[in-house]
Amino acid sequence: MEVIEIKGIPLASRQPVVLAIGKFDGLHLGHQAILRAALGGVRQSEVKNSSGESVQLSVMTFWPHPLWALLHKPGYERMLTPPLEQTRVLHEMGVQRLFRVHFTPEYANITAEDFVFTHLPRMGVMQVVVGVDFSFGRGGKAGPEDLRGLCEKIGIPVQIVPPVAMAGEKVSSSHIRNLLAEGQVKEAAVLLGRPYTIVGQVISGRSLGRQMGFPTANLADSGSYVLPVAGVYGVEVQVDGGKERWLGAFNLGSRPTVHGHGLQAEVHLLNFAGDLYGHDLRVSFLTRIRDEQKFSGVVELKRQIERDVEEVRRLDRSKNG
């Protein structure tokens, strides 16, 4: 997949594209519906394209999150799918070209007319696909119907995709963020269509887990990912993006029993032997096991870790049995 960084007016391109536009933070079921509609537009455009030139499925997204770039809204400095994770997931979904806009107050000041009449034609856009909540232009005052009306003037059709609902509630990134804040990772996975995943590099720690017989990999916090609430989780882990997966017990919190400080993340991998320092771990959250707790001492903590690991083993048995 080709990634094109946009910091102002896009470079001119002759490659025809069907363009899905949105923040796509999370790439949840609602976003996936937009991408499916765009893929349908690609197939229709290829039939109509008399030149025989291939039409690419493309996405335009924005980084950092506009709510952070413009308002510094708490929580939006972190994303459900930061740029690297977003690129990976979009590639897996079949997107061929990604236009990533570096979102700044200056970019936000572009008028709706400039966006449509100047930016879109330079990007080779043949069709645009957006969701019903899409807004653009100076102050975000223009909506999907405004986009349709402006694009009609230059012969670019616009498809507006209705929201996806689960249990009577619209699937949204904000809903998923709220679920993670409550530790409801199973429910978040349903809306995402996959387990919620973060990536972190293994760094050195105090080796307290190893001393108790449960060696853990301590993960650096990149500051990029939305993190679930503190607690213990059953997770699935890949090392350096490899195909092999290990179940693990993941602890996120301050480790109050051993006088920890600040938010720390560590994971004990079942049936894994090897040195993980410096490696990147992709951690996918499967279930929440318990809240963070302060125990009377190391002996009680070790007993609880044994129970936590047994809960993770049950995940393995249920998966295989």
N, C-alpha and C positions, 0 to 999 in steps of 0.2 A: 504494500500500500504506500502510495506517495503522500507525504505530509508537506503541506505548503503553509509556511508561517506568514501571516498577514499583519503588518504593522501600520498600514495606511491604505492607500488605493492598491488593489491587487494588481499583480503583473498580468499583462494580457496573455490569454491562452486560447488556442484554437481547438483544444480538446473539448468536445461536447459532453456536458454532464447533466444529470438530473440531481438537483441539490436539495438535500434535507437540511433545514436550518433549525438550530435550537441549542440550548445549553448542554443537553444530553448528560447531565450529571447523574450518574447511576446507570444509565443505559438500561432502564427498567422496562417492564412490559409495555408501557405507554410509548416509550421511545422506540421500542422494537416494532410497534405497529406503524410508526412513521417511516421507519426504514423499510419495512415490507411494502408500504405504499410507494416509496421511492423506487424500490426494485421493480415493482409493476410498471412504473413510469419509464424505467430504463428499457424494459422489454417492448413497451408500446412505441417508444421513440426510435428504437432500432428498426422496427417495421416501417416507420414513416420516413426515416432518414434516407433520402435518395442517394446520398454520397456513398453510402455503404460503410462509413466510418463508425467505429464502435462508440457507444455511449457509456460513460462511466457512472457507477453509483458513487455519489459524493456526499460529503457531510461538511457543513460549516458549523463550527462551535466556537466557544469563547473561553478564554483563560486570562486572568483569574475569573472566578465567578463574578458576574456583574454586581451582585449585592455586596460583595466585598470590595470590588474595585471602586464603586461609587459611594457606598454608604458605610463601609467597614462594619457591616452587620455581624454581630457576634456569631461564631460558628461557621461562617461561610469562607473563612480563610482556608479551611480544610474542605476537601471534596470527597464525594463517594467514589468518584473515578478521576483521580488526578491525571495529568496529561499522559504519562507513560502507560498507566492502566487503561485509560480511555482508548489510546491508540491500539493497544493489544486486543481489547474486546471488539472494537470496530473492525479490525483486520479479520478476526475470527468470524464476524458477522457478514463478511463479504464486501465491505466498503473498499473501493479502489483508490479514492482520493479524499484526503482530509484537509480542509482549509481551517487552520486554527488561528482565530483572530486574537491578537494581544489586546485585550479589552482595557481601555484607558478612558479617562474623562473626555479626552480629545476625540476618540473614536465614537464615544457615546453621543457626541455633539453633531454627528453626521445627520443630515436631514433624511427623511424617508425617501424623498425624490432622488437625492444623490445616491443613496444606497441602491435603489432600483435602476435608475437610468445610467449610472456610471459603474458601479461595482459589479452588478450581476452580468452585464454583457461582457465585461473584460474577463470574467471567469468561465465563459463558454456555456452559460446556463441555458438549457432548453426547457426545463420545467423546474418548479419549486414545490417542495412539500413541507408543510409546517403543521404544528398542532394548534388546537383552538386557543391556547393561551399565549401564543407567540406575540411578542411586541417588539417594535423596532423604531428607529428614527429618534431624533432629538427628544429627550425626555421619555422615551418609550411610549409615546402617545399614539403611535400607529399600530393597528392590529391586523389580523389575518385578512379581513375584508378590504382594508386599505391596501395591503400588499397585492391582493388580487386585482383591485381596480387600477393600480399603477402599472403592474406587470402586463395587464391587458393592452395597455397603450404601446408596448413594444413586442407584443406577440409571444409573451412567455406565460403559459398556463400555470395556475396555482392550485394545488390540491390541499384542502384543509382536513386533517385527520381528527376524528372525534376522540375523546379521551377513553381510556380503558378503565373499567371499574372492577373491583373485586369485593365481594360481600357488600355491595351497595356503595362503596367508597372509591373515589377516583384514585388511581395509582399515580403517585407523585413522589418526587425526590424529597420534599419536605416531610411527607408521611413516613418514608423510609428512614429519614434522619431521626424522627421521633421514636420509631420502633427501636432503632439502635440505642438511643438514649435510655430506653427502658430495658435493654438487654434482650429484646425479642428478635433474636437472629433468625429463628425458623420462619417467623412471619415476614421478616424482611426478605428472606430468600424467595418466598412465594411471589412477592411483588417484583423482585429483580429477575426471576426466572433462573436463578443460579445462587449459590451461597455468596454472602457478602465476603469480599476478599481484600486483604491488605498485604503490602510487601514491605519487608524491613531487613536491614543488614544485621547479621549477628555480631555483637560486640562483647568484650570481656565483661564479666560480672564478679560477684563475690564468691562464687562456687558454693553457695549454701545448699543448693539443690543437690549437687553432687555429694556433699557430705552426708546428706540424708538418704542417699541411694537413688535419687531421682534427678540426674543431671539435666539442666535446662539450658536452652539457648536464649540469651538475652538479646532483644531486638532494639535497635536504635529507632527512635521516633523521628521520621523525616519531617513531621509537621504538615504533611500533605493530605493524609487520610482522615476522614471522620472515624473516630474510634467509638466502639460500643461502651456502655457503662462498665465501670470496674466490676470484676468478678472472675469466675473460672468458667471456661468454655471448652467444649469438645470441638476440636478442629481437625482439618485435613491439611497437610503441609507438603509443598513441593520445594525442592532445593534447586536454586539457580534456574528455575523454569523447566526443570526436567519432567519427564512423564511419570516417574515413580512417585507414589503418594504415601505418606505416613500419617496415621492417626496420632493425635497429640492432645495433651491437657494444657490449655493456654491460660495463663494467669495475667490479668491486667489490673494493676492497682499499686498501692504504696507499700505493700508488704509490712503491715503494722506489727506483726508478731516479732519480726527480726529488726525492728527499728529502721525500716526503710524510709525513704523520703522521695517525694515527687511521684509522678505516674511512671511506672515501669512495666514493661511487657516481657514475658518469658514463656517458653513453651518446652514441655517435656515430650519428646517423640517416642512412641512405643516401638520397640524392636529395631531401633536405629543405633548403629555403632559408627563412630567416625568424628572427625574434627569439623565443626561447622563455622569456626571463627572466620569472619570476612565474607561468608557466603550470604546470598540473598534468599530469604524464605518467603514463599507465597503462602499465606495463612488464610484458609477458607473456614468461616464460622458455621458449624453444623448445629450446635445446641448450647444452651446455657445450663451449666451444672449447678452453680450456687452463687450467692453474693460474696463479696469480699468480707472476711472475718478476721478478728484479732483473737488468737488463741492464747492459752495460759503459758505456753512455752513451746520449744522445738519438738518435744515428744508428741504433744497433742497435734501440732501442725503436721508432723510426719504421718500420723494416723489418718488425718483428714486427706492428705495427698494420696495416700493409698486408696481411700474410698473414691477420690476423684478419678484416679487412673482406672479403677475398676468400672466406673461409669463410662469411661471412654472405651474400655474393652467391650462393654455391652453394645456400644455403637457398632463395633466391628462384627460382633456375633450377629446382631440384627441385620446388618448389611449382607452378611454371607449366609444367613440361615433362613 
